[in-house]
Amino acid sequence: MFYYLDGTVAEILPYLAVIDCGGVGYACKTTNNTLASLKKGQRGKLYTYLNVGEGIFELYGFATQNELNSFKLLISVSGVGPKAALAILSSGTPESLAMAIVTGDEKSLTAAPGIGKKIAQRIILELKDKMAKESAAGGLDFSGGKGAPAAQLFTSKATEAAQALAVLGYSSQEVQMALKGVDVENLPLEEIIRQSLKKMVKP
């Protein structure tokens, strides 16, 4: 229904930003990272997600498409609701979330308020499984198995970066294009992911 909101930032409250678009104030639940990028009285643009259910009609907004993609990915996990997803994304970034899933870093996820070990394990398990299925369907083999043409193109670090990008919902073709030109040999893994994400964000 809503793709994004572009207007004046009318209010900034804990986990909430109000964007005035043509005299109508849209209250968007959001993360600390998005709130930090906004300034009251100035123009702001948020990519949105509308959560509709029985007695529920809530709008969520994010400063970047990467954060929105991560939010939608998290709430696809059984037992993880919008509140938990906001908590995780408020304590980290899309890049750190992807790294936590790929490396199985439960501690990174449990650092978020209200996220226990069981939920963290479920997030890692379900999203890793989703990543494996999507990468297989896209023809990109991350297993490192012999005879896999795509896998041979990647170093170990690049493979981890590719897995992280796949976790965030990008196709194998998009991942391969994004990694081209990135210094995968010398950059830290998180920086490889960050630079690749920047290349994939549509202006």
LINVEN-V409405 format. One record per helix or strand. SS is the DSSP state (A for helix, B for strand). FROM is the first residue (numbers start at 1). TO is the last residue. If there is no record, write none. Layout:
ss-><SS | SS>
from-><FROM | FROM>
to-><TO | TO>
//
This chain:
ss-><B | B | B | A | B | B | A | A | A | A | A | A | A | A | A>
from-><4 | 16 | 24 | 32 | 43 | 56 | 65 | 82 | 94 | 106 | 117 | 149 | 156 | 172 | 189>
to-><13 | 21 | 29 | 37 | 53 | 62 | 75 | 90 | 103 | 110 | 137 | 152 | 167 | 179 | 200>
//
